[in-house]
């Protein structure tokens, strides 16, 4: 191991700390193959009761299009019996220098090879709401109302799985996009709504958990 850095919410000064936060750690290494072939090195962290890795079907590798280039970087999501969760990965120096999957939530932990970049303190500005172009705004409105036609059709045909999936993946999604832009307009596009808009309640007065 040449270096290690922390990423994710634990580096974000705008995130309230709690016991549910994951530890997102990346190790910089000479090669990834030995780490992928023999997982015994993970045992030092504790007893794993649930594990997902980058090459699992239907896993995060599928969701984020990461099922390739394992010789450059590879990672595991680990849940331990004590309740802690560790998202841990290995990447080569070359991959780290490319920084393809790195954002500004970056905090060096160890740098034995003096290979980590010298970056400013961690910030979530990469995830701030972006101001939409007029065309995008109108497209969002159009998709919201258009998809509701299919929702209505599904309800009237008593095809509720179709109706509900259409609502949550299309109409509801467009509503959340519009709310992101509303929050952005009220904050001069200087905040992040968080992963899957988990901070809506923080920025929308009067909103309750049951609203969505």
Secondary structure by P-SEA (a helix, b strand, c coil): ccbbbbbcccccccccccccccbbbbbbccccaaaaacccccccccccccccccccccccccccccccccccbbbbbbbcccccccccccccaaaaaaccccccccccccccccccccccccccccccbbbbcaaaaaaaaaaaaaaaaaaaaaaaacaaaaaaaaaaacaaaaaaaaaaaaaaaaaccccccccccccccccccccccccc
